[in-house]
Amino acid sequence: KRPPMFKVLLHNDHYTSMDFVVEVLRDIFNKGMVEAVQIMLSVHKSGVGIAGVFTAEIAETKIDQVHKRAEDQGFPLKCSMEPE
């Protein structure tokens, strides 16, 4: 039986640049440019976007990577996970 899977969510804020969100989606979640832009627009328009679906351990690692990169760049980008 497969392990429980979790959606990793990116949350909209009024400070993080769209370019940075696309960069995070490309670098950390291995999205292509078109898909990264689509997810970023979903975050921008609806307040949240799904960056990917992973096991708990991988989801937590990705969230840590997002938060560290955002902090390094001075952005308050929030990333969270919820059961699929």
PDB file of N, CA, C and O in Angstrom:
ATOM      1  N   LYS A   1       0.855  -1.198   0.000  1.00  0.00           N
ATOM      2  CA  LYS A   1       0.000   0.000   0.000  1.00  0.00           C
ATOM      3  C   LYS A   1       0.883   1.236   0.000  1.00  0.00           C
ATOM      4  O   LYS A   1       1.907   1.286   0.681  1.00  0.00           O
ATOM      5  N   ARG A   2       0.475   2.223  -0.766  1.00  0.00           N
ATOM      6  CA  ARG A   2       1.322   3.414  -0.915  1.00  0.00           C
ATOM      7  C   ARG A   2       1.220   4.319   0.311  1.00  0.00           C
ATOM      8  O   ARG A   2       0.189   4.360   0.982  1.00  0.00           O
ATOM      9  N   PRO A   3       2.300   5.041   0.592  1.00  0.00           N
ATOM     10  CA  PRO A   3       2.281   5.946   1.753  1.00  0.00           C
ATOM     11  C   PRO A   3       1.310   7.087   1.512  1.00  0.00           C
ATOM     12  O   PRO A   3       0.993   7.407   0.367  1.00  0.00           O
ATOM     13  N   PRO A   4       0.831   7.710   2.601  1.00  0.00           N
ATOM     14  CA  PRO A   4      -0.056   8.870   2.409  1.00  0.00           C
ATOM     15  C   PRO A   4       0.681   9.969   1.663  1.00  0.00           C
ATOM     16  O   PRO A   4       1.867  10.207   1.895  1.00  0.00           O
ATOM     17  N   MET A   5      -0.034  10.637   0.764  1.00  0.00           N
ATOM     18  CA  MET A   5       0.568  11.693  -0.045  1.00  0.00           C
ATOM     19  C   MET A   5       0.033  13.054   0.417  1.00  0.00           C
ATOM     20  O   MET A   5      -1.080  13.176   0.928  1.00  0.00           O
ATOM     21  N   PHE A   6       0.873  14.058   0.213  1.00  0.00           N
ATOM     22  CA  PHE A   6       0.526  15.404   0.655  1.00  0.00           C
ATOM     23  C   PHE A   6       0.695  16.411  -0.472  1.00  0.00           C
ATOM     24  O   PHE A   6       1.659  16.366  -1.236  1.00  0.00           O
ATOM     25  N   LYS A   7      -0.273  17.327  -0.552  1.00  0.00           N
ATOM     26  CA  LYS A   7      -0.167  18.432  -1.508  1.00  0.00           C
ATOM     27  C   LYS A   7       0.701  19.508  -0.869  1.00  0.00           C
ATOM     28  O   LYS A   7       0.503  19.865   0.292  1.00  0.00           O
ATOM     29  N   VAL A   8       1.662  20.023  -1.631  1.00  0.00           N
ATOM     30  CA  VAL A   8       2.453  21.164  -1.165  1.00  0.00           C
ATOM     31  C   VAL A   8       1.843  22.406  -1.799  1.00  0.00           C
ATOM     32  O   VAL A   8       1.726  22.508  -3.021  1.00  0.00           O
ATOM     33  N   LEU A   9       1.456  23.348  -0.944  1.00  0.00           N
ATOM     34  CA  LEU A   9       0.743  24.542  -1.390  1.00  0.00           C
ATOM     35  C   LEU A   9       1.611  25.789  -1.246  1.00  0.00           C
ATOM     36  O   LEU A   9       2.327  25.956  -0.259  1.00  0.00           O
ATOM     37  N   LEU A  10       1.532  26.651  -2.242  1.00  0.00           N
ATOM     38  CA  LEU A  10       2.152  27.975  -2.167  1.00  0.00           C
ATOM     39  C   LEU A  10       1.023  28.969  -1.929  1.00  0.00           C
ATOM     40  O   LEU A  10      -0.034  28.883  -2.555  1.00  0.00           O
ATOM     41  N   HIS A  11       1.256  29.921  -1.013  1.00  0.00           N
ATOM     42  CA  HIS A  11       0.216  30.883  -0.635  1.00  0.00           C
ATOM     43  C   HIS A  11       0.568  32.278  -1.145  1.00  0.00           C
ATOM     44  O   HIS A  11       1.723  32.702  -1.107  1.00  0.00           O
ATOM     45  N   ASN A  12      -0.454  32.974  -1.622  1.00  0.00           N
ATOM     46  CA  ASN A  12      -0.253  34.327  -2.144  1.00  0.00           C
ATOM     47  C   ASN A  12       0.027  35.310  -1.015  1.00  0.00           C
ATOM     48  O   ASN A  12      -0.505  35.178   0.087  1.00  0.00           O
ATOM     49  N   ASP A  13       0.868  36.294  -1.305  1.00  0.00           N
ATOM     50  CA  ASP A  13       1.050  37.434  -0.417  1.00  0.00           C
ATOM     51  C   ASP A  13       1.263  38.647  -1.323  1.00  0.00           C
ATOM     52  O   ASP A  13       1.341  38.517  -2.545  1.00  0.00           O
ATOM     53  N   HIS A  14       1.355  39.826  -0.706  1.00  0.00           N
ATOM     54  CA  HIS A  14       1.438  41.040  -1.532  1.00  0.00           C
ATOM     55  C   HIS A  14       2.869  41.513  -1.750  1.00  0.00           C
ATOM     56  O   HIS A  14       3.091  42.622  -2.234  1.00  0.00           O
ATOM     57  N   TYR A  15       3.838  40.676  -1.393  1.00  0.00           N
ATOM     58  CA  TYR A  15       5.230  41.101  -1.454  1.00  0.00           C
ATOM     59  C   TYR A  15       6.100  40.240  -2.360  1.00  0.00           C
ATOM     60  O   TYR A  15       6.962  40.757  -3.071  1.00  0.00           O
ATOM     61  N   THR A  16       5.880  38.929  -2.337  1.00  0.00           N
ATOM     62  CA  THR A  16       6.719  38.021  -3.114  1.00  0.00           C
ATOM     63  C   THR A  16       6.490  38.249  -4.606  1.00  0.00           C
ATOM     64  O   THR A  16       5.349  38.293  -5.065  1.00  0.00           O
ATOM     65  N   SER A  17       7.575  38.393  -5.356  1.00  0.00           N
ATOM     66  CA  SER A  17       7.434  38.663  -6.788  1.00  0.00           C
ATOM     67  C   SER A  17       6.980  37.413  -7.548  1.00  0.00           C
ATOM     68  O   SER A  17       7.281  36.286  -7.155  1.00  0.00           O
ATOM     69  N   MET A  18       6.260  37.635  -8.626  1.00  0.00           N
ATOM     70  CA  MET A  18       5.807  36.534  -9.475  1.00  0.00           C
ATOM     71  C   MET A  18       7.016  35.786 -10.040  1.00  0.00           C
ATOM     72  O   MET A  18       7.008  34.559 -10.141  1.00  0.00           O
ATOM     73  N   ASP A  19       8.048  36.536 -10.403  1.00  0.00           N
ATOM     74  CA  ASP A  19       9.262  35.908 -10.939  1.00  0.00           C
ATOM     75  C   ASP A  19       9.891  34.952  -9.931  1.00  0.00           C
ATOM     76  O   ASP A  19      10.364  33.875 -10.295  1.00  0.00           O
ATOM     77  N   PHE A  20       9.893  35.354  -8.659  1.00  0.00           N
ATOM     78  CA  PHE A  20      10.476  34.500  -7.619  1.00  0.00           C
ATOM     79  C   PHE A  20       9.662  33.219  -7.460  1.00  0.00           C
ATOM     80  O   PHE A  20      10.230  32.138  -7.307  1.00  0.00           O
ATOM     81  N   VAL A  21       8.340  33.336  -7.495  1.00  0.00           N
ATOM     82  CA  VAL A  21       7.477  32.147  -7.373  1.00  0.00           C
ATOM     83  C   VAL A  21       7.751  31.187  -8.540  1.00  0.00           C
ATOM     84  O   VAL A  21       7.837  29.975  -8.341  1.00  0.00           O
ATOM     85  N   VAL A  22       7.885  31.725  -9.738  1.00  0.00           N
ATOM     86  CA  VAL A  22       8.193  30.890 -10.907  1.00  0.00           C
ATOM     87  C   VAL A  22       9.560  30.220 -10.726  1.00  0.00           C
ATOM     88  O   VAL A  22       9.720  29.036 -11.024  1.00  0.00           O
ATOM     89  N   GLU A  23      10.533  30.977 -10.242  1.00  0.00           N
ATOM     90  CA  GLU A  23      11.881  30.431 -10.007  1.00  0.00           C
ATOM     91  C   GLU A  23      11.836  29.268  -9.006  1.00  0.00           C
ATOM     92  O   GLU A  23      12.468  28.233  -9.221  1.00  0.00           O
ATOM     93  N   VAL A  24      11.088  29.446  -7.918  1.00  0.00           N
ATOM     94  CA  VAL A  24      10.936  28.396  -6.898  1.00  0.00           C
ATOM     95  C   VAL A  24      10.290  27.146  -7.514  1.00  0.00           C
ATOM     96  O   VAL A  24      10.737  26.023  -7.277  1.00  0.00           O
ATOM     97  N   LEU A  25       9.250  27.357  -8.295  1.00  0.00           N
ATOM     98  CA  LEU A  25       8.556  26.220  -8.921  1.00  0.00           C
ATOM     99  C   LEU A  25       9.471  25.482  -9.889  1.00  0.00           C
ATOM    100  O   LEU A  25       9.407  24.257  -9.999  1.00  0.00           O
ATOM    101  N   ARG A  26      10.322  26.224 -10.590  1.00  0.00           N
ATOM    102  CA  ARG A  26      11.241  25.603 -11.551  1.00  0.00           C
ATOM    103  C   ARG A  26      12.387  24.886 -10.835  1.00  0.00           C
ATOM    104  O   ARG A  26      12.720  23.748 -11.166  1.00  0.00           O
ATOM    105  N   ASP A  27      12.981  25.558  -9.859  1.00  0.00           N
ATOM    106  CA  ASP A  27      14.183  25.020  -9.208  1.00  0.00           C
ATOM    107  C   ASP A  27      13.878  23.941  -8.175  1.00  0.00           C
ATOM    108  O   ASP A  27      14.544  22.906  -8.143  1.00  0.00           O
ATOM    109  N   ILE A  28      12.881  24.176  -7.336  1.00  0.00           N
ATOM    110  CA  ILE A  28      12.612  23.257  -6.222  1.00  0.00           C
ATOM    111  C   ILE A  28      11.623  22.163  -6.610  1.00  0.00           C
ATOM    112  O   ILE A  28      11.724  21.030  -6.137  1.00  0.00           O
ATOM    113  N   PHE A  29      10.660  22.508  -7.478  1.00  0.00           N
ATOM    114  CA  PHE A  29       9.627  21.532  -7.843  1.00  0.00           C
ATOM    115  C   PHE A  29       9.798  20.984  -9.259  1.00  0.00           C
ATOM    116  O   PHE A  29       8.963  20.216  -9.738  1.00  0.00           O
ATOM    117  N   ASN A  30      10.880  21.381  -9.923  1.00  0.00           N
ATOM    118  CA  ASN A  30      11.206  20.860 -11.259  1.00  0.00           C
ATOM    119  C   ASN A  30      10.096  21.031 -12.285  1.00  0.00           C
ATOM    120  O   ASN A  30       9.872  20.154 -13.119  1.00  0.00           O
ATOM    121  N   LYS A  31       9.404  22.162 -12.220  1.00  0.00           N
ATOM    122  CA  LYS A  31       8.348  22.459 -13.203  1.00  0.00           C
ATOM    123  C   LYS A  31       8.965  23.124 -14.426  1.00  0.00           C
ATOM    124  O   LYS A  31       9.953  23.850 -14.320  1.00  0.00           O
ATOM    125  N   GLY A  32       8.378  22.872 -15.570  1.00  0.00           N
ATOM    126  CA  GLY A  32       8.772  23.584 -16.777  1.00  0.00           C
ATOM    127  C   GLY A  32       8.232  25.007 -16.709  1.00  0.00           C
ATOM    128  O   GLY A  32       7.380  25.313 -15.874  1.00  0.00           O
ATOM    129  N   MET A  33       8.719  25.861 -17.574  1.00  0.00           N
ATOM    130  CA  MET A  33       8.331  27.276 -17.544  1.00  0.00           C
ATOM    131  C   MET A  33       6.822  27.467 -17.661  1.00  0.00           C
ATOM    132  O   MET A  33       6.243  28.238 -16.897  1.00  0.00           O
ATOM    133  N   VAL A  34       6.182  26.789 -18.592  1.00  0.00           N
ATOM    134  CA  VAL A  34       4.744  26.979 -18.818  1.00  0.00           C
ATOM    135  C   VAL A  34       3.941  26.563 -17.585  1.00  0.00           C
ATOM    136  O   VAL A  34       3.058  27.295 -17.138  1.00  0.00           O
ATOM    137  N   GLU A  35       4.251  25.390 -17.039  1.00  0.00           N
ATOM    138  CA  GLU A  35       3.522  24.911 -15.862  1.00  0.00           C
ATOM    139  C   GLU A  35       3.805  25.810 -14.651  1.00  0.00           C
ATOM    140  O   GLU A  35       2.902  26.091 -13.863  1.00  0.00           O
ATOM    141  N   ALA A  36       5.052  26.256 -14.502  1.00  0.00           N
ATOM    142  CA  ALA A  36       5.408  27.139 -13.384  1.00  0.00           C
ATOM    143  C   ALA A  36       4.610  28.434 -13.433  1.00  0.00           C
ATOM    144  O   ALA A  36       4.120  28.911 -12.409  1.00  0.00           O
ATOM    145  N   VAL A  37       4.482  29.000 -14.629  1.00  0.00           N
ATOM    146  CA  VAL A  37       3.711  30.245 -14.786  1.00  0.00           C
ATOM    147  C   VAL A  37       2.233  29.991 -14.486  1.00  0.00           C
ATOM    148  O   VAL A  37       1.587  30.821 -13.846  1.00  0.00           O
ATOM    149  N   GLN A  38       1.689  28.859 -14.936  1.00  0.00           N
ATOM    150  CA  GLN A  38       0.277  28.538 -14.670  1.00  0.00           C
ATOM    151  C   GLN A  38       0.017  28.420 -13.172  1.00  0.00           C
ATOM    152  O   GLN A  38      -0.981  28.940 -12.672  1.00  0.00           O
ATOM    153  N   ILE A  39       0.914  27.734 -12.449  1.00  0.00           N
ATOM    154  CA  ILE A  39       0.745  27.579 -11.001  1.00  0.00           C
ATOM    155  C   ILE A  39       0.863  28.940 -10.312  1.00  0.00           C
ATOM    156  O   ILE A  39       0.074  29.264  -9.425  1.00  0.00           O
ATOM    157  N   MET A  40       1.857  29.734 -10.730  1.00  0.00           N
ATOM    158  CA  MET A  40       2.042  31.069 -10.145  1.00  0.00           C
ATOM    159  C   MET A  40       0.785  31.912 -10.334  1.00  0.00           C
ATOM    160  O   MET A  40       0.372  32.619  -9.415  1.00  0.00           O
ATOM    161  N   LEU A  41       0.170  31.845 -11.517  1.00  0.00           N
ATOM    162  CA  LEU A  41      -1.049  32.614 -11.771  1.00  0.00           C
ATOM    163  C   LEU A  41      -2.204  32.118 -10.898  1.00  0.00           C
ATOM    164  O   LEU A  41      -3.035  32.910 -10.455  1.00  0.00           O
ATOM    165  N   SER A  42      -2.253  30.813 -10.656  1.00  0.00           N
ATOM    166  CA  SER A  42      -3.263  30.248  -9.761  1.00  0.00           C
ATOM    167  C   SER A  42      -3.066  30.786  -8.341  1.00  0.00           C
ATOM    168  O   SER A  42      -4.035  31.149  -7.674  1.00  0.00           O
ATOM    169  N   VAL A  43      -1.817  30.837  -7.883  1.00  0.00           N
ATOM    170  CA  VAL A  43      -1.504  31.393  -6.560  1.00  0.00           C
ATOM    171  C   VAL A  43      -1.959  32.857  -6.517  1.00  0.00           C
ATOM    172  O   VAL A  43      -2.597  33.292  -5.559  1.00  0.00           O
ATOM    173  N   HIS A  44      -1.623  33.598  -7.562  1.00  0.00           N
ATOM    174  CA  HIS A  44      -1.927  35.027  -7.625  1.00  0.00           C
ATOM    175  C   HIS A  44      -3.439  35.288  -7.635  1.00  0.00           C
ATOM    176  O   HIS A  44      -3.924  36.187  -6.949  1.00  0.00           O
ATOM    177  N   LYS A  45      -4.180  34.492  -8.420  1.00  0.00           N
ATOM    178  CA  LYS A  45      -5.611  34.743  -8.601  1.00  0.00           C
ATOM    179  C   LYS A  45      -6.472  34.153  -7.490  1.00  0.00           C
ATOM    180  O   LYS A  45      -7.421  34.792  -7.035  1.00  0.00           O
ATOM    181  N   SER A  46      -6.148  32.934  -7.050  1.00  0.00           N
ATOM    182  CA  SER A  46      -7.037  32.273  -6.080  1.00  0.00           C
ATOM    183  C   SER A  46      -6.446  32.221  -4.676  1.00  0.00           C
ATOM    184  O   SER A  46      -7.091  31.731  -3.749  1.00  0.00           O
ATOM    185  N   GLY A  47      -5.208  32.730  -4.512  1.00  0.00           N
ATOM    186  CA  GLY A  47      -4.632  32.786  -3.173  1.00  0.00           C
ATOM    187  C   GLY A  47      -3.780  31.597  -2.801  1.00  0.00           C
ATOM    188  O   GLY A  47      -3.018  31.641  -1.835  1.00  0.00           O
ATOM    189  N   VAL A  48      -3.915  30.520  -3.581  1.00  0.00           N
ATOM    190  CA  VAL A  48      -3.136  29.317  -3.276  1.00  0.00           C
ATOM    191  C   VAL A  48      -2.949  28.509  -4.557  1.00  0.00           C
ATOM    192  O   VAL A  48      -3.794  28.543  -5.452  1.00  0.00           O
ATOM    193  N   GLY A  49      -1.837  27.786  -4.635  1.00  0.00           N
ATOM    194  CA  GLY A  49      -1.589  26.933  -5.790  1.00  0.00           C
ATOM    195  C   GLY A  49      -0.872  25.674  -5.347  1.00  0.00           C
ATOM    196  O   GLY A  49      -0.111  25.689  -4.379  1.00  0.00           O
ATOM    197  N   ILE A  50      -1.116  24.586  -6.058  1.00  0.00           N
ATOM    198  CA  ILE A  50      -0.488  23.306  -5.714  1.00  0.00           C
ATOM    199  C   ILE A  50       0.829  23.176  -6.472  1.00  0.00           C
ATOM    200  O   ILE A  50       0.854  23.129  -7.701  1.00  0.00           O
ATOM    201  N   ALA A  51       1.920  23.119  -5.714  1.00  0.00           N
ATOM    202  CA  ALA A  51       3.247  23.002  -6.316  1.00  0.00           C
ATOM    203  C   ALA A  51       3.579  21.556  -6.671  1.00  0.00           C
ATOM    204  O   ALA A  51       4.404  21.298  -7.546  1.00  0.00           O
ATOM    205  N   GLY A  52       2.930  20.613  -5.985  1.00  0.00           N
ATOM    206  CA  GLY A  52       3.174  19.205  -6.260  1.00  0.00           C
ATOM    207  C   GLY A  52       2.586  18.335  -5.170  1.00  0.00           C
ATOM    208  O   GLY A  52       2.083  18.833  -4.163  1.00  0.00           O
ATOM    209  N   VAL A  53       2.655  17.017  -5.383  1.00  0.00           N
ATOM    210  CA  VAL A  53       2.141  16.040  -4.421  1.00  0.00           C
ATOM    211  C   VAL A  53       3.264  15.054  -4.116  1.00  0.00           C
ATOM    212  O   VAL A  53       3.852  14.462  -5.021  1.00  0.00           O
ATOM    213  N   PHE A  54       3.551  14.886  -2.822  1.00  0.00           N
ATOM    214  CA  PHE A  54       4.711  14.103  -2.404  1.00  0.00           C
ATOM    215  C   PHE A  54       4.409  13.317  -1.131  1.00  0.00           C
ATOM    216  O   PHE A  54       3.387  13.529  -0.479  1.00  0.00           O
ATOM    217  N   THR A  55       5.315  12.410  -0.794  1.00  0.00           N
ATOM    218  CA  THR A  55       5.242  11.766   0.516  1.00  0.00           C
ATOM    219  C   THR A  55       5.528  12.844   1.563  1.00  0.00           C
ATOM    220  O   THR A  55       6.064  13.901   1.230  1.00  0.00           O
ATOM    221  N   ALA A  56       5.178  12.586   2.820  1.00  0.00           N
ATOM    222  CA  ALA A  56       5.336  13.579   3.891  1.00  0.00           C
ATOM    223  C   ALA A  56       6.773  14.067   3.994  1.00  0.00           C
ATOM    224  O   ALA A  56       7.017  15.269   4.096  1.00  0.00           O
ATOM    225  N   GLU A  57       7.723  13.144   3.968  1.00  0.00           N
ATOM    226  CA  GLU A  57       9.126  13.510   4.144  1.00  0.00           C
ATOM    227  C   GLU A  57       9.613  14.442   3.026  1.00  0.00           C
ATOM    228  O   GLU A  57      10.281  15.441   3.291  1.00  0.00           O
ATOM    229  N   ILE A  58       9.277  14.111   1.791  1.00  0.00           N
ATOM    230  CA  ILE A  58       9.694  14.944   0.660  1.00  0.00           C
ATOM    231  C   ILE A  58       8.969  16.283   0.703  1.00  0.00           C
ATOM    232  O   ILE A  58       9.575  17.321   0.437  1.00  0.00           O
ATOM    233  N   ALA A  59       7.680  16.274   1.036  1.00  0.00           N
ATOM    234  CA  ALA A  59       6.908  17.519   1.137  1.00  0.00           C
ATOM    235  C   ALA A  59       7.546  18.455   2.161  1.00  0.00           C
ATOM    236  O   ALA A  59       7.702  19.649   1.905  1.00  0.00           O
ATOM    237  N   GLU A  60       7.912  17.908   3.321  1.00  0.00           N
ATOM    238  CA  GLU A  60       8.529  18.727   4.373  1.00  0.00           C
ATOM    239  C   GLU A  60       9.859  19.309   3.914  1.00  0.00           C
ATOM    240  O   GLU A  60      10.166  20.467   4.199  1.00  0.00           O
ATOM    241  N   THR A  61      10.646  18.511   3.206  1.00  0.00           N
ATOM    242  CA  THR A  61      11.940  18.975   2.691  1.00  0.00           C
ATOM    243  C   THR A  61      11.739  20.118   1.696  1.00  0.00           C
ATOM    244  O   THR A  61      12.441  21.128   1.755  1.00  0.00           O
ATOM    245  N   LYS A  62      10.777  19.957   0.781  1.00  0.00           N
ATOM    246  CA  LYS A  62      10.505  20.996  -0.216  1.00  0.00           C
ATOM    247  C   LYS A  62      10.056  22.289   0.467  1.00  0.00           C
ATOM    248  O   LYS A  62      10.493  23.376   0.088  1.00  0.00           O
ATOM    249  N   ILE A  63       9.193  22.175   1.464  1.00  0.00           N
ATOM    250  CA  ILE A  63       8.719  23.353   2.196  1.00  0.00           C
ATOM    251  C   ILE A  63       9.887  24.067   2.856  1.00  0.00           C
ATOM    252  O   ILE A  63       9.984  25.293   2.796  1.00  0.00           O
ATOM    253  N   ASP A  64      10.771  23.306   3.485  1.00  0.00           N
ATOM    254  CA  ASP A  64      11.961  23.900   4.111  1.00  0.00           C
ATOM    255  C   ASP A  64      12.813  24.629   3.076  1.00  0.00           C
ATOM    256  O   ASP A  64      13.313  25.723   3.337  1.00  0.00           O
ATOM    257  N   GLN A  65      12.977  24.020   1.898  1.00  0.00           N
ATOM    258  CA  GLN A  65      13.778  24.637   0.833  1.00  0.00           C
ATOM    259  C   GLN A  65      13.134  25.948   0.369  1.00  0.00           C
ATOM    260  O   GLN A  65      13.826  26.945   0.165  1.00  0.00           O
ATOM    261  N   VAL A  66      11.819  25.941   0.205  1.00  0.00           N
ATOM    262  CA  VAL A  66      11.099  27.153  -0.228  1.00  0.00           C
ATOM    263  C   VAL A  66      11.279  28.256   0.809  1.00  0.00           C
ATOM    264  O   VAL A  66      11.625  29.387   0.469  1.00  0.00           O
ATOM    265  N   HIS A  67      11.041  27.918   2.081  1.00  0.00           N
ATOM    266  CA  HIS A  67      11.127  28.932   3.139  1.00  0.00           C
ATOM    267  C   HIS A  67      12.537  29.490   3.262  1.00  0.00           C
ATOM    268  O   HIS A  67      12.709  30.689   3.481  1.00  0.00           O
ATOM    269  N   LYS A  68      13.546  28.636   3.125  1.00  0.00           N
ATOM    270  CA  LYS A  68      14.925  29.104   3.223  1.00  0.00           C
ATOM    271  C   LYS A  68      15.254  30.042   2.063  1.00  0.00           C
ATOM    272  O   LYS A  68      15.824  31.114   2.267  1.00  0.00           O
ATOM    273  N   ARG A  69      14.894  29.637   0.853  1.00  0.00           N
ATOM    274  CA  ARG A  69      15.187  30.477  -0.315  1.00  0.00           C
ATOM    275  C   ARG A  69      14.437  31.807  -0.214  1.00  0.00           C
ATOM    276  O   ARG A  69      15.003  32.860  -0.507  1.00  0.00           O
ATOM    277  N   ALA A  70      13.168  31.764   0.198  1.00  0.00           N
ATOM    278  CA  ALA A  70      12.376  32.989   0.327  1.00  0.00           C
ATOM    279  C   ALA A  70      13.007  33.917   1.364  1.00  0.00           C
ATOM    280  O   ALA A  70      13.120  35.122   1.138  1.00  0.00           O
ATOM    281  N   GLU A  71      13.413  33.359   2.488  1.00  0.00           N
ATOM    282  CA  GLU A  71      14.033  34.151   3.548  1.00  0.00           C
ATOM    283  C   GLU A  71      15.342  34.777   3.043  1.00  0.00           C
ATOM    284  O   GLU A  71      15.614  35.950   3.297  1.00  0.00           O
ATOM    285  N   ASP A  72      16.139  33.986   2.332  1.00  0.00           N
ATOM    286  CA  ASP A  72      17.408  34.490   1.780  1.00  0.00           C
ATOM    287  C   ASP A  72      17.173  35.668   0.833  1.00  0.00           C
ATOM    288  O   ASP A  72      18.002  36.573   0.740  1.00  0.00           O
ATOM    289  N   GLN A  73      16.033  35.650   0.130  1.00  0.00           N
ATOM    290  CA  GLN A  73      15.724  36.697  -0.855  1.00  0.00           C
ATOM    291  C   GLN A  73      14.872  37.823  -0.252  1.00  0.00           C
ATOM    292  O   GLN A  73      14.548  38.796  -0.932  1.00  0.00           O
ATOM    293  N   GLY A  74      14.511  37.680   1.037  1.00  0.00           N
ATOM    294  CA  GLY A  74      13.714  38.713   1.696  1.00  0.00           C
ATOM    295  C   GLY A  74      12.236  38.679   1.361  1.00  0.00           C
ATOM    296  O   GLY A  74      11.553  39.697   1.471  1.00  0.00           O
ATOM    297  N   PHE A  75      11.728  37.513   0.949  1.00  0.00           N
ATOM    298  CA  PHE A  75      10.303  37.381   0.633  1.00  0.00           C
ATOM    299  C   PHE A  75       9.598  36.587   1.734  1.00  0.00           C
ATOM    300  O   PHE A  75      10.189  35.678   2.317  1.00  0.00           O
ATOM    301  N   PRO A  76       8.322  36.931   2.024  1.00  0.00           N
ATOM    302  CA  PRO A  76       7.559  36.207   3.058  1.00  0.00           C
ATOM    303  C   PRO A  76       6.771  35.017   2.494  1.00  0.00           C
ATOM    304  O   PRO A  76       5.774  34.605   3.088  1.00  0.00           O
ATOM    305  N   LEU A  77       7.198  34.471   1.374  1.00  0.00           N
ATOM    306  CA  LEU A  77       6.445  33.386   0.719  1.00  0.00           C
ATOM    307  C   LEU A  77       6.163  32.252   1.693  1.00  0.00           C
ATOM    308  O   LEU A  77       7.073  31.732   2.338  1.00  0.00           O
ATOM    309  N   LYS A  78       4.897  31.877   1.793  1.00  0.00           N
ATOM    310  CA  LYS A  78       4.494  30.817   2.688  1.00  0.00           C
ATOM    311  C   LYS A  78       4.163  29.561   1.886  1.00  0.00           C
ATOM    312  O   LYS A  78       3.510  29.617   0.844  1.00  0.00           O
ATOM    313  N   CYS A  79       4.628  28.445   2.396  1.00  0.00           N
ATOM    314  CA  CYS A  79       4.423  27.147   1.770  1.00  0.00           C
ATOM    315  C   CYS A  79       3.913  26.215   2.860  1.00  0.00           C
ATOM    316  O   CYS A  79       4.404  26.251   3.988  1.00  0.00           O
ATOM    317  N   SER A  80       2.927  25.376   2.529  1.00  0.00           N
ATOM    318  CA  SER A  80       2.393  24.455   3.532  1.00  0.00           C
ATOM    319  C   SER A  80       2.029  23.143   2.852  1.00  0.00           C
ATOM    320  O   SER A  80       2.119  23.006   1.632  1.00  0.00           O
ATOM    321  N   MET A  81       1.615  22.180   3.677  1.00  0.00           N
ATOM    322  CA  MET A  81       1.192  20.900   3.113  1.00  0.00           C
ATOM    323  C   MET A  81      -0.120  20.476   3.748  1.00  0.00           C
ATOM    324  O   MET A  81      -0.430  20.834   4.884  1.00  0.00           O
ATOM    325  N   GLU A  82      -0.889  19.696   2.976  1.00  0.00           N
ATOM    326  CA  GLU A  82      -2.115  19.135   3.508  1.00  0.00           C
ATOM    327  C   GLU A  82      -2.305  17.770   2.864  1.00  0.00           C
ATOM    328  O   GLU A  82      -1.836  17.531   1.751  1.00  0.00           O
ATOM    329  N   PRO A  83      -3.004  16.866   3.574  1.00  0.00           N
ATOM    330  CA  PRO A  83      -3.208  15.526   2.986  1.00  0.00           C
ATOM    331  C   PRO A  83      -3.926  15.622   1.661  1.00  0.00           C
ATOM    332  O   PRO A  83      -4.795  16.471   1.464  1.00  0.00           O
ATOM    333  N   GLU A  84      -3.550  14.738   0.754  1.00  0.00           N
ATOM    334  CA  GLU A  84      -4.153  14.736  -0.580  1.00  0.00           C
ATOM    335  C   GLU A  84      -5.606  14.278  -0.475  1.00  0.00           C
ATOM    336  O   GLU A  84      -6.304  14.203  -1.486  1.00  0.00           O
TER     337      GLU A  84
END
